[in-house]
Amino acid sequence: MNLENLPLDTDELLAGLRPWIECESPTFDAAAVNRMMDLAAAATAAAGATITRIPGPSGLGDCVRGDFPHPRRGEPGILVMSHLDTVHPVGTLAKLPFRRDGSRCYGPGILDMKGGAYAAVQAIIALAKAGIETPLPVSVLYTSDEEIGSPGTRGIIMEQARRDRFVLVPEPGQPGDGVVTGRYAIARFNLLAQGRPSHAGSRLRDGRSAINMMARRLIAIEEMTGEDCTFSVGVIEGGRWVNCVATSCRAEALSMAKRQADLDRGVERMLALSYRDADGTGFTVTRGVTRPVWEPDEGTMALYGLARDIANELGWDLGHASAGGGSDANFTGAAGIPSLDGLGLLGAGYHTLEEHIEIDSLPRRIRLMAGLLARLTN
């Protein structure tokens, strides 16, 4: 099989990708995410898959599994796993419209990771058009809450992944045209400062501001960042009236480490920040969603070796690395299921208003994924 001969037209691919990008789907807007799931399910069904709709976690969108026909359907095969939620609120298209600009194409979620999810389906379609049957049955799974750590879909992910032999994840590719063979450990934390109210104009000294308490703790938390473990605060909310000393203030923090032991120590440091004074004021840290460290094992490295051979045939040297940022491959890889991540498109600016893909990576990564699907065997 010559992967260069697969029927791929870049202009047609971009035209097909556009509706995926223009269907905005921020995680916390369940209706918007479900509209995206409807679109992806229809496209995947049109490609030949049998669709199973999986009810999502409370308050969040559904998940979708697509099983492509295969003589060995029912046996463990290949699961291509993508998330279709994004961090961009509805209305972002007004500031970040889908547009082609030279060698780049822009849009909310185009890199992380709708472009990769779309490319995976196109790889399956290209193989079918070329009359190439994969040795193993192929399925896709679209999930709805990865951008908040997959708190509601982790069980769904593992239930689905354990049915299969391999997991491929088209998250953004690594700089230098590489893939991801491991992920750092990640923990999220919920922070609560509880103060004492008073009138901010006439009785300021009678109160104790929860916002002030939180601000001091946030500085201390971020100053805990070192080479082994990072700490950052990304969400904060407190107070209701400017003339009232704030009674409560809430925030969310994120910690990341290359090794599980380092993250565990970071978690201990965070939890140790909790305290309660005799008057009832204080600061509380509770642990939220955690992604385990995923360290590459023999199965993952064998997957990478095959991908590298395919890339060499296509004319480039495929590097690999462990990466931060987290993905659902944290779960499958840590569970010992051979997983290869970072198979998606190349680009930059994800989670910003500069999010874009490098257009030439679209057909190239489709060919890479098609090669893996066509050559993975038991």
PyMOL commands that set and color helices and strands:
alter all, ss='L'
color gray80, all
select helices_A, chain A and resi 3-5+10-22+30-46+92-94+110-129+146-148+154-161+204-206+210-222+260-271+298-314+329-334+361-375
alter helices_A, ss='H'
color red, helices_A
select strands_A, chain A and resi 50-54+63-67+78-83+99-101+104-106+138-143+166-168+179-183+185-194+229-238+248-257+275-276+282-291+320-323+339-340+347-348+356-358
alter strands_A, ss='S'
color yellow, strands_A
deselect
rebuild
show_as cartoon
